[in-house]
Amino acid sequence: MRTSVAIATFFCLWFITLFVVLPFFPHTQEEAGEIVPGTPESAPDKINLVKLFCVNTVVALVSFVGVYTVIANI
């Protein structure tokens, strides 16, 4: 696999896994106990993007290793 294809594959997997990992970390305003007027209670309160991106990168890296292994052994 060429380097450019590997990088493109990793970034595609990274964005795909972002949508898988994203729902696991936010806490709602109802859970925080502070509801901003005009928003629903289920709206996210604060999202720790650094933690989210780190977990997402690890999951994407594991997925990439699997995809690379399959492609390299074909």
C-alpha positions as CSV (number, residue, x, y, z in Angstrom):
1,M,0.0,0.0,0.0
2,R,1.4,3.4,-1.0
3,T,1.9,5.9,1.8
4,S,-0.6,8.4,0.3
5,V,-3.3,5.7,0.1
6,A,-2.5,4.6,3.7
7,I,-2.9,8.2,5.0
8,A,-6.1,8.7,3.0
9,T,-7.4,5.4,4.4
10,F,-6.5,6.3,7.9
11,F,-8.3,9.7,7.7
12,C,-11.4,8.1,6.2
13,L,-11.5,5.6,9.0
14,W,-10.9,8.4,11.5
15,F,-13.9,10.3,10.4
16,I,-16.1,7.2,10.2
17,T,-15.1,6.2,13.8
18,L,-15.7,9.7,15.0
19,F,-19.5,9.2,14.4
20,V,-19.3,5.9,16.3
21,V,-17.3,7.3,19.3
22,L,-19.1,10.7,19.5
23,P,-22.3,9.5,21.3
24,F,-20.4,7.8,24.2
25,F,-19.0,10.9,26.0
26,P,-21.3,13.9,26.2
27,H,-23.3,14.6,29.3
28,T,-26.7,16.2,29.0
29,Q,-27.7,19.5,30.6
30,E,-30.2,17.6,32.6
31,E,-27.4,15.4,34.1
32,A,-25.3,18.5,34.8
33,G,-28.3,20.2,36.5
34,E,-27.9,23.5,34.6
35,I,-30.4,23.8,31.7
36,V,-29.8,26.9,29.5
37,P,-33.1,28.6,28.7
38,G,-34.3,27.9,25.2
39,T,-32.5,24.5,24.9
40,P,-33.8,21.0,25.5
41,E,-32.7,19.1,28.6
42,S,-31.1,16.5,26.3
43,A,-28.7,19.0,24.8
44,P,-25.0,18.3,25.6
45,D,-23.5,20.3,28.5
46,K,-19.8,20.1,27.8
47,I,-17.9,17.9,25.5
48,N,-14.2,17.1,26.2
49,L,-12.9,17.2,22.7
50,V,-9.3,16.2,23.6
51,K,-10.5,13.0,25.2
52,L,-12.9,12.3,22.4
53,F,-10.3,12.8,19.7
54,C,-7.7,10.7,21.6
55,V,-10.2,7.8,22.0
56,N,-11.2,8.2,18.4
57,T,-7.6,8.1,17.2
58,V,-6.9,4.9,19.1
59,V,-10.1,3.2,17.7
60,A,-9.2,4.4,14.2
61,L,-5.7,3.2,14.5
62,V,-6.8,-0.3,15.6
63,S,-9.3,-0.3,12.6
64,F,-6.5,0.8,10.3
65,V,-4.2,-1.9,11.4
66,G,-6.9,-4.5,10.6
67,V,-7.6,-3.0,7.2
68,Y,-3.9,-2.7,6.4
69,T,-3.3,-6.3,7.4
70,V,-6.1,-7.6,5.2
71,I,-4.9,-5.5,2.2
72,A,-1.3,-6.4,2.7
73,N,-2.1,-10.2,2.8
74,I,-4.1,-10.2,-0.4
